[in-house]
């Protein structure tokens, strides 16, 4: 009889212990997977984490950055009615392209009116030139009149002297007549001279006396005509005349005043109104170093007030014509820069005012990135540092190159419309952000354009040395702007 099993009767076969061999096979596999996972994690850390960590040690970045550009507002320079609009929103235009055209007819009428004014001003200039030359002739005539007045005075002085000589001759004749009369009177008693001869001698004496009186009165008359007293001062001869009488005589003064009046109309004013005629003439000839009368008159004509006034009128009319032509040219409103049209708000038939915004042109090339770095990141930032620019639009496939070009002189909170007032007592310190301008380098808008407002993530390379203008500084160098005209 076979030996019975010693298994208790109350134990079932299922309660018997399982084979430990399968458990031993499972645990090594799990352990292997864990080891592989750990190796993968370590590898990822070494391949990705370590380079990123090392990269972060010499870079600074922010996610608060956006694309920005200039906005050129298109506005008319003259008031008028819109005739045609040549562009739509999003159209790309070049500098000089006509965007809007105003009705040119009113401006063409103004050009015609101003042209007529120019023609009239030119005719006025011809008349003024002729008038000035006529005044020159009058002045020359007045100068000859002055010379003639001086000559008249000289003649009057000579007449005084001639009459004085006649008076002296008459006195000599009188002395002879008196001697002959006395002689005849003595001879009459001896009957040597007849009574008839005696009467003749007496008549000759009376005539001689009358001639002396007449000659003296004629001298008095000549002296009075010269503005002198008839009888000279005591002890002075009848021919006593002031040496400068030909410069101070009334008729000479009058001729001088007329000459100065005529010259004043030509802009020739003497240094004093009390000059003598000789001084006036000498001063006139000093207007030319060589005393050339032709050059003097030519210069006077050139600077004559009437001619200058006509020239100014012509110049004003010509400038008015230029302004009218300029307004006519402004009827074509052209693009001032290359770019893309946005915000068009004008249509044919609109009446527009000077300076009214009709549309906006956004430049494709003159764009930059405004990156708002925290104040704690600014310590190592400098102008000229190299920047890598990543965009959400193109992702990691396209990285743009940039360069820090400047720092805004104020944080965003101070440049806002309502800046924060921290002096009220409820101050809470907040890390400020400063806008930093980053210019694009080797940017090609025709291939990969950037649009204003796009989010950008700039990464500043601190390892590479800054380059370009103002490199390594916080502030740019002074701009070489033209000086203001006085």
TIKOLDO-376665 format. One line per 3 residues: number of its first residue (from 0); their letters; for each residue y, z, x of C-alpha. Coordinates in nm, 4 decimals, decimal comma, m for minus. Layout:
! residues N
NUM) a) Y Z X | ...
***
This chain:
! residues 486
0) xxx) 0,0000 0,0000 0,0000 | 0,3267 m0,1013 0,1424 | 0,5806 0,1515 0,2472
3) xxx) 0,8352 0,2165 m0,0236 | 1,2021 0,1769 0,0328 | 1,3903 0,4923 0,1002
6) xxx) 1,6856 0,3827 m0,1019 | 1,7724 0,6327 m0,3608 | 1,6904 0,5340 m0,7097
9) xxx) 2,0487 0,5873 m0,8369 | 2,2004 0,3428 m0,5886 | 2,2189 m0,0176 m0,6865
12) xxx) 2,1959 m0,3029 m0,4411 | 2,5663 m0,3864 m0,4918 | 2,6672 m0,0492 m0,3647
15) xxx) 2,5213 m0,1200 m0,0297 | 2,7723 m0,1590 0,2564 | 2,9069 m0,5155 0,3187
18) xxx) 2,8673 m0,7070 0,6387 | 3,1635 m0,6304 0,8711 | 3,1454 m0,9654 1,0495
21) xxx) 3,3705 m1,1694 0,8110 | 3,6552 m0,9120 0,8485 | 3,6394 m0,9500 1,2201
24) xxx) 3,6847 m1,3256 1,1808 | 4,0059 m1,2989 0,9601 | 4,2204 m1,0649 1,1703
27) xxx) 4,2430 m1,2858 1,4825 | 4,3784 m1,5775 1,2778 | 4,6573 m1,3711 1,1291
30) xxx) 4,7398 m1,2370 1,4633 | 4,7618 m1,5904 1,6032 | 4,9944 m1,7032 1,3261
33) xxx) 5,2228 m1,4120 1,3886 | 5,2318 m1,4927 1,7551 | 5,3160 m1,8566 1,6839
36) xxx) 5,5900 m1,7580 1,4384 | 5,7345 m1,5197 1,6911 | 5,7301 m1,7890 1,9584
39) xxx) 5,9046 m2,0306 1,7219 | 6,1735 m1,7743 1,6452 | 6,2220 m1,7030 2,0122
42) xxx) 6,2361 m2,0738 2,0871 | 6,4950 m2,1308 1,8153 | 6,6999 m1,8444 1,9495
45) xxx) 6,6792 m1,9816 2,3002 | 6,7471 m2,3443 2,2021 | 7,0050 m2,2913 1,9300
48) xxx) 7,1345 m1,9384 1,9278 | 7,1937 m1,8992 2,2999 | 7,3919 m2,2280 2,3352
51) xxx) 7,5941 m2,1374 2,0305 | 7,6585 m1,7916 2,1651 | 7,7576 m1,9304 2,5034
54) xxx) 7,9722 m2,1942 2,3299 | 8,1481 m1,9274 2,1255 | 8,2489 m1,7470 2,4414
57) xxx) 8,4879 m2,0283 2,5449 | 8,5919 m2,1668 2,2050 | 8,8063 m2,0522 1,9129
60) xxx) 8,7718 m2,1974 1,5645 | 8,8918 m2,1493 1,2085 | 8,7977 m2,2901 0,8716
63) xxx) 9,1560 m2,2638 0,7401 | 9,2817 m2,6068 0,8502 | 9,3915 m2,9175 0,6662
66) xxx) 9,5055 m3,2740 0,7352 | 9,8803 m3,3278 0,6970 | 10,1239 m3,6179 0,7416
69) xxx) 10,4813 m3,7232 0,6800 | 10,5816 m3,8333 0,3319 | 10,8458 m4,1072 0,3309
72) xxx) 11,0243 m4,1235 m0,0022 | 11,1272 m4,4724 m0,1099 | 11,4736 m4,4583 m0,2668
75) xxx) 11,7449 m4,7184 m0,3401 | 12,0692 m4,7215 m0,1413 | 12,2626 m4,8810 m0,4270
78) xxx) 12,2702 m4,8305 m0,8006 | 12,1270 m5,1086 m1,0126 | 11,8604 m5,2376 m1,2491
81) xxx) 11,5063 m5,2970 m1,1252 | 11,4095 m5,6641 m1,1471 | 11,0608 m5,6576 m0,9909
84) xxx) 10,8113 m5,4119 m0,8435 | 10,5689 m5,5621 m0,5913 | 10,3268 m5,2749 m0,5211
87) xxx) 10,0928 m5,0348 m0,6971 | 9,9555 m4,6951 m0,6037 | 9,7123 m4,7025 m0,3092
90) xxx) 9,8423 m5,0398 m0,1869 | 9,8689 m5,0539 0,1906 | 10,2046 m5,1828 0,3157
93) xxx) 10,3681 m5,2598 0,6489 | 10,7146 m5,1740 0,7692 | 10,9667 m5,4230 0,6306
96) xxx) 10,7634 m5,5255 0,3243 | 10,9781 m5,5485 0,0090 | 10,8524 m5,2969 m0,2441
99) xxx) 11,1148 m5,3144 m0,5206 | 11,3865 m5,5697 m0,5968 | 11,7055 m5,4895 m0,7878
102) xxx) 11,9042 m5,7422 m0,9905 | 12,1232 m5,9102 m0,7223 | 12,3746 m6,0885 m0,9500
105) xxx) 12,6366 m5,8065 m0,9744 | 12,6310 m5,7710 m0,5964 | 12,6679 m6,1466 m0,5463
108) xxx) 12,9831 m6,1351 m0,7609 | 13,1204 m5,8547 m0,5440 | 13,0509 m6,0584 m0,2314
111) xxx) 13,2513 m6,3490 m0,3745 | 13,5421 m6,1168 m0,4627 | 13,5474 m5,9615 m0,1167
114) xxx) 13,5308 m6,3046 0,0459 | 13,8426 m6,4079 m0,1477 | 14,0150 m6,0893 m0,0282
117) xxx) 13,9282 m6,1800 0,3313 | 14,0768 m6,5275 0,2883 | 14,3963 m6,3764 0,1448
120) xxx) 14,4178 m6,1272 0,4320 | 14,3838 m6,4085 0,6846 | 14,6706 m6,5929 0,5165
123) xxx) 14,8777 m6,2717 0,5253 | 14,8080 m6,2471 0,8972 | 14,9423 m6,5979 0,9524
126) xxx) 15,2547 m6,5112 0,7520 | 15,2977 m6,1868 0,9446 | 15,2689 m6,3698 1,2759
129) xxx) 15,5340 m6,6177 1,1664 | 15,7565 m6,3338 1,0436 | 15,7252 m6,1486 1,3731
132) xxx) 15,8130 m6,4599 1,5688 | 16,1140 m6,5065 1,3409 | 16,2172 m6,1478 1,4099
135) xxx) 16,1838 m6,2193 1,7803 | 16,4277 m6,5058 1,7341 | 16,6667 m6,2773 1,5466
138) xxx) 16,6477 m6,0167 1,8215 | 16,7231 m6,2785 2,0839 | 17,0210 m6,3913 1,8733
141) xxx) 17,1401 m6,0308 1,8452 | 17,1081 m5,9925 2,2189 | 17,3284 m6,2973 2,2706
144) xxx) 17,5694 m6,1512 2,0151 | 17,5872 m5,8343 2,2260 | 17,6557 m6,0384 2,5383
147) xxx) 17,9256 m6,2267 2,3500 | 18,0826 m5,8982 2,2346 | 18,0927 m5,7741 2,5937
150) xxx) 18,2473 m6,1036 2,7010 | 18,5113 m6,0724 2,4272 | 18,6067 m5,7269 2,5562
153) xxx) 18,6271 m5,8615 2,9095 | 18,8479 m6,1446 2,7812 | 19,0696 m5,8943 2,6013
156) xxx) 19,1028 m5,6930 2,9217 | 19,1893 m6,0096 3,1110 | 19,4434 m6,0943 2,8382
159) xxx) 19,6085 m5,7547 2,8839 | 19,6411 m5,8209 3,2524 | 19,7717 m6,1731 3,1950
162) xxx) 20,0311 m6,0509 2,9494 | 20,1283 m5,7761 3,1859 | 20,1801 m6,0425 3,4527
165) xxx) 20,3878 m6,2429 3,2053 | 20,5925 m5,9303 3,1391 | 20,6486 m5,8883 3,5115
168) xxx) 20,7520 m6,2544 3,5315 | 20,9885 m6,2061 3,2394 | 21,1462 m5,9111 3,4137
171) xxx) 21,2005 m6,1192 3,7280 | 21,3603 m6,3904 3,5143 | 21,5806 m6,1259 3,3535
174) xxx) 21,6984 m6,0010 3,6927 | 21,7937 m6,3569 3,7904 | 21,9703 m6,4140 3,4589
177) xxx) 22,1666 m6,0894 3,5005 | 22,2714 m6,1880 3,8544 | 22,3809 m6,5339 3,7468
180) xxx) 22,5666 m6,3876 3,4488 | 22,7565 m6,1441 3,6702 | 22,8389 m6,4176 3,9143
183) xxx) 22,9637 m6,6469 3,6359 | 23,1666 m6,3624 3,4926 | 23,3505 m6,3188 3,8218
186) xxx) 23,4011 m6,6923 3,8697 | 23,5322 m6,7280 3,5145 | 23,8431 m6,5259 3,6088
189) xxx) 23,9245 m6,7678 3,8940 | 23,8625 m7,0663 3,6688 | 23,5847 m7,1833 3,8991
192) xxx) 23,3355 m7,1665 3,6117 | 23,4235 m7,3032 3,2774 | 23,3860 m7,1014 2,9616
195) xxx) 23,1057 m7,3282 2,8514 | 22,9052 m7,2517 3,1672 | 22,9743 m6,8830 3,1211
198) xxx) 22,8374 m6,8979 2,7672 | 22,5245 m7,0688 2,8951 | 22,4670 m6,7941 3,1499
201) xxx) 22,5151 m6,5286 2,8843 | 22,2688 m6,7082 2,6580 | 22,0163 m6,7293 2,9459
204) xxx) 22,0598 m6,3539 2,9976 | 21,9951 m6,2783 2,6312 | 21,6894 m6,5075 2,6291
207) xxx) 21,5524 m6,3358 2,9425 | 21,5979 m5,9952 2,7785 | 21,4187 m6,1179 2,4661
210) xxx) 21,1359 m6,2625 2,6731 | 21,0901 m5,9300 2,8540 | 21,0710 m5,7504 2,5205
213) xxx) 20,8328 m6,0097 2,3802 | 20,6082 m5,9932 2,6890 | 20,5978 m5,6142 2,6696
216) xxx) 20,5098 m5,6188 2,3002 | 20,2357 m5,8707 2,3616 | 20,0887 m5,6357 2,6226
219) xxx) 20,1051 m5,3534 2,3697 | 19,9316 m5,5764 2,1150 | 19,6498 m5,6634 2,3590
222) xxx) 19,6026 m5,2976 2,4497 | 19,5931 m5,1979 2,0829 | 19,3333 m5,4689 2,0146
225) xxx) 19,1135 m5,2974 2,2738 | 19,1461 m4,9651 2,0969 | 19,3918 m4,8289 2,3529
228) xxx) 19,7347 m4,6815 2,3034 | 20,0144 m4,9352 2,3258 | 20,1893 m4,7451 2,5978
231) xxx) 19,9638 m4,6284 2,8781 | 19,9644 m4,2615 2,9800 | 20,2611 m4,1547 3,1828
234) xxx) 20,2348 m4,2696 3,5362 | 19,9755 m4,5380 3,4516 | 20,0388 m4,9144 3,4591
237) xxx) 20,0173 m5,1344 3,1537 | 19,6916 m5,2769 3,2892 | 19,5259 m4,9349 3,2946
240) xxx) 19,1940 m4,9822 3,1089 | 18,8794 m4,7578 3,1209 | 18,6188 m4,9015 3,3586
243) xxx) 18,3378 m4,8847 3,0966 | 18,5418 m5,0237 2,8074 | 18,3107 m5,3248 2,7803
246) xxx) 18,0219 m5,0778 2,7180 | 18,1965 m4,8412 2,4760 | 18,4112 m5,0738 2,2690
249) xxx) 18,3424 m5,0606 1,8942 | 18,2365 m5,4243 1,8577 | 17,9999 m5,3854 2,1540
252) xxx) 17,8555 m5,0672 2,0014 | 17,8092 m5,2430 1,6708 | 17,6294 m5,5335 1,8383
255) xxx) 17,4128 m5,2829 2,0274 | 17,3219 m5,1025 1,7042 | 17,2286 m5,4319 1,5362
258) xxx) 17,0144 m5,5238 1,8338 | 16,8360 m5,1856 1,8252 | 16,7825 m5,2206 1,4508
261) xxx) 16,6258 m5,5620 1,4915 | 16,4119 m5,4451 1,7832 | 16,2914 m5,1425 1,5848
264) xxx) 16,1346 m5,3765 1,3292 | 15,9245 m5,5093 1,6163 | 15,8283 m5,1613 1,7309
267) xxx) 16,0707 m5,1570 2,0249 | 16,2516 m4,8230 2,0167 | 16,4869 m4,7112 2,2985
270) xxx) 16,4430 m4,3766 2,4643 | 16,7809 m4,2656 2,3232 | 17,0181 m4,3942 2,0582
273) xxx) 17,3148 m4,3069 2,2808 | 17,2348 m4,5610 2,5526 | 17,4992 m4,8057 2,6638
276) xxx) 17,4339 m5,1784 2,6150 | 17,3660 m5,2193 2,9859 | 17,1114 m4,9351 2,9769
279) xxx) 16,9465 m5,0811 2,6670 | 16,9024 m5,4183 2,8350 | 16,7776 m5,2615 3,1582
282) xxx) 16,5257 m5,0512 2,9688 | 16,4089 m5,3600 2,7823 | 16,3413 m5,5500 3,1036
285) xxx) 16,1474 m5,2556 3,2456 | 15,8744 m5,3234 2,9876 | 15,7313 m5,5707 3,2399
288) xxx) 15,7016 m5,4843 3,6118 | 15,8301 m5,8284 3,7054 | 16,0913 m5,8440 3,4315
291) xxx) 15,9314 m6,1612 3,2884 | 16,0947 m6,2104 2,9501 | 15,8119 m6,4309 2,8208
294) xxx) 15,5474 m6,1670 2,8933 | 15,7698 m5,9015 2,7369 | 15,8056 m6,0956 2,4136
297) xxx) 15,4346 m6,1833 2,4101 | 15,3468 m5,8141 2,4356 | 15,5988 m5,7249 2,1654
300) xxx) 15,4465 m5,9838 1,9316 | 15,0995 m5,8470 1,9971 | 15,2056 m5,4896 1,9103
303) xxx) 15,4513 m5,5653 1,6315 | 15,4033 m5,3275 1,3326 | 15,4043 m5,6093 1,0769
306) xxx) 15,1369 m5,7990 1,2682 | 14,9336 m5,4835 1,3234 | 14,9511 m5,4064 0,9531
309) xxx) 14,8303 m5,7557 0,8662 | 14,5499 m5,7292 1,1220 | 14,4460 m5,3937 0,9749
312) xxx) 14,4467 m5,5478 0,6269 | 14,2239 m5,8304 0,7479 | 13,9903 m5,5863 0,9203
315) xxx) 13,9671 m5,3742 0,6067 | 13,8933 m5,6811 0,3946 | 13,6248 m5,7937 0,6400
318) xxx) 13,4629 m5,4481 0,6359 | 13,4698 m5,4523 0,2554 | 13,2970 m5,7899 0,2685
321) xxx) 13,0388 m5,6514 0,5112 | 12,9764 m5,3598 0,2749 | 12,9345 m5,5978 m0,0192
324) xxx) 12,6874 m5,8090 0,1790 | 12,5067 m5,4921 0,2847 | 12,4804 m5,3782 m0,0776
327) xxx) 12,3425 m5,7205 m0,1668 | 12,0836 m5,6884 0,1078 | 11,9946 m5,3405 m0,0205
330) xxx) 11,8797 m5,5000 m0,3464 | 11,5498 m5,5539 m0,1670 | 11,4064 m5,2034 m0,1120
333) xxx) 11,1727 m5,2281 0,1862 | 10,9121 m5,0003 0,3405 | 11,0426 m4,8026 0,6354
336) xxx) 10,6986 m4,7260 0,7812 | 10,3403 m4,8532 0,7725 | 10,1312 m4,6641 0,5216
339) xxx) 9,9863 m4,6371 0,1723 | 10,1796 m4,6203 m0,1554 | 10,1446 m4,3065 m0,3661
342) xxx) 10,3242 m4,1594 m0,6686 | 10,4873 m4,4800 m0,7880 | 10,7195 m4,3998 m1,0791
345) xxx) 10,9367 m4,7106 m1,1233 | 10,9024 m5,0171 m1,3446 | 11,1036 m5,3351 m1,4081
348) xxx) 11,4047 m5,2724 m1,6267 | 11,4662 m4,9182 m1,5038 | 11,8231 m4,8318 m1,4055
351) xxx) 11,8007 m4,6434 m1,0769 | 12,0522 m4,4280 m0,8953 | 12,1251 m4,3948 m0,5261
354) xxx) 11,8683 m4,1638 m0,3651 | 11,6333 m4,1611 m0,6653 | 11,2685 m4,1328 m0,5566
357) xxx) 11,0773 m4,4424 m0,6653 | 10,7518 m4,3892 m0,4751 | 10,6120 m4,2281 m0,1623
360) xxx) 10,4594 m4,3861 0,1476 | 10,2017 m4,1812 0,3361 | 10,1493 m4,2834 0,6956
363) xxx) 9,7941 m4,3592 0,8058 | 9,8610 m4,3103 1,1747 | 10,1250 m4,0366 1,1938
366) xxx) 9,8946 m3,7573 1,0785 | 9,7980 m3,4257 1,2273 | 9,6037 m3,1080 1,1455
369) xxx) 9,7691 m2,7799 1,0503 | 9,5253 m2,5093 1,1567 | 9,6050 m2,1542 1,0439
372) xxx) 9,4662 m1,9317 1,3184 | 9,4588 m1,5553 1,2893 | 9,7074 m1,3725 1,5038
375) xxx) 9,4145 m1,2142 1,6870 | 9,3040 m1,5635 1,7974 | 9,6380 m1,6769 1,9402
378) xxx) 9,6162 m1,4924 2,2706 | 9,4275 m1,7681 2,4522 | 9,5700 m2,0704 2,2684
381) xxx) 9,8145 m2,2969 2,4536 | 9,9771 m2,6369 2,4089 | 9,7645 m2,9167 2,5512
384) xxx) 9,4225 m2,7588 2,4902 | 9,1452 m2,9931 2,3759 | 9,0226 m2,9544 2,0177
387) xxx) 8,7150 m3,0881 1,8384 | 8,7769 m3,1527 1,4703 | 8,4960 m3,1540 1,2189
390) xxx) 8,5536 m3,2578 0,8575 | 8,3649 m3,1949 0,5370 | 8,4202 m3,5594 0,4435
393) xxx) 8,2285 m3,7060 0,7391 | 8,0113 m3,4026 0,8243 | 7,8694 m3,3448 1,1698
396) xxx) 7,8111 m3,7178 1,2258 | 8,1777 m3,7762 1,3082 | 8,3773 m3,5406 1,5289
399) xxx) 8,7462 m3,6213 1,5865 | 8,9297 m3,5394 1,9048 | 9,2597 m3,3545 1,9034
402) xxx) 9,5149 m3,1683 2,1152 | 9,7298 m2,8643 2,0377 | 10,0910 m2,9853 2,0315
405) xxx) 10,2854 m2,6834 1,9076 | 10,3062 m2,3484 1,7331 | 10,5079 m2,2909 1,4182
408) xxx) 10,7904 m2,0393 1,4694 | 10,6744 m1,8125 1,1897 | 10,3619 m1,7118 1,0022
411) xxx) 10,2727 m1,8522 0,6653 | 10,3982 m1,5450 0,4814 | 10,7442 m1,5628 0,6397
414) xxx) 10,7811 m1,9345 0,5667 | 10,6857 m1,9036 0,1998 | 10,9409 m1,9385 m0,0786
417) xxx) 10,9196 m1,5640 m0,1514 | 10,8402 m1,3955 0,1817 | 10,6831 m1,0512 0,1703
420) xxx) 10,9155 m0,7517 0,1998 | 10,7347 m0,4827 0,3966 | 11,0175 m0,2282 0,4021
423) xxx) 10,9491 m0,0892 0,0519 | 10,7079 0,1789 0,1690 | 10,3894 0,0350 0,0189
426) xxx) 10,3013 m0,1594 0,3315 | 9,9406 m0,2575 0,3913 | 9,8678 m0,4328 0,7175
429) xxx) 9,7070 m0,7738 0,6739 | 9,6040 m1,0008 0,9564 | 9,8597 m1,2813 0,9604
432) xxx) 9,7909 m1,6501 1,0188 | 10,0134 m1,8788 1,2248 | 10,0130 m2,2568 1,1619
435) xxx) 9,9186 m2,4433 1,4794 | 9,9753 m2,8175 1,4936 | 9,6934 m3,0295 1,6338
438) xxx) 9,7621 m3,3965 1,7053 | 9,4784 m3,6458 1,6834 | 9,3760 m3,8313 1,9991
441) xxx) 9,2255 m4,1823 1,9953 | 9,2462 m4,1848 1,6173 | 9,1504 m4,5140 1,4480
444) xxx) 9,2566 m4,5033 1,0820 | 9,1256 m4,8525 1,0110 | 8,7679 m4,7396 1,0858
447) xxx) 8,7509 m4,3710 0,9910 | 9,0666 m4,2712 0,8023 | 9,1614 m3,9127 0,7269
450) xxx) 9,3381 m3,8298 0,4031 | 9,6081 m3,5697 0,3575 | 9,4731 m3,2347 0,2427
453) xxx) 9,1165 m3,2763 0,3703 | 8,9540 m2,9611 0,5044 | 8,9048 m2,9553 0,8802
456) xxx) 8,7255 m2,7126 1,1084 | 8,8934 m2,7231 1,4508 | 8,7183 m2,5839 1,7565
459) xxx) 8,9526 m2,5198 2,0515 | 8,7990 m2,5611 2,3959 | 8,9270 m2,2788 2,6180
462) xxx) 8,7240 m2,3896 2,9189 | 8,8956 m2,7265 2,9718 | 9,2410 m2,7072 3,1341
465) xxx) 9,5367 m2,8029 2,9077 | 9,6926 m3,1457 2,9652 | 9,9848 m3,3572 2,8508
468) xxx) 10,3483 m3,2625 2,7783 | 10,4298 m2,8879 2,7846 | 10,0681 m2,8139 2,8825
471) xxx) 9,9818 m2,4460 2,9131 | 10,2880 m2,3215 2,7222 | 10,3571 m2,1640 2,3876
474) xxx) 10,6882 m2,3516 2,3383 | 10,7580 m2,7193 2,3850 | 11,0163 m2,8440 2,6308
477) xxx) 11,3671 m2,9149 2,5006 | 11,3903 m3,2430 2,3138 | 11,6113 m3,5051 2,4821
480) xxx) 11,8087 m3,5823 2,1673 | 12,1319 m3,7853 2,1889 | 12,4500 m3,5804 2,2046
483) xxx) 12,6751 m3,5696 1,9007 | 12,9742 m3,8026 1,9137 | 13,3138 m3,6298 1,9058
***
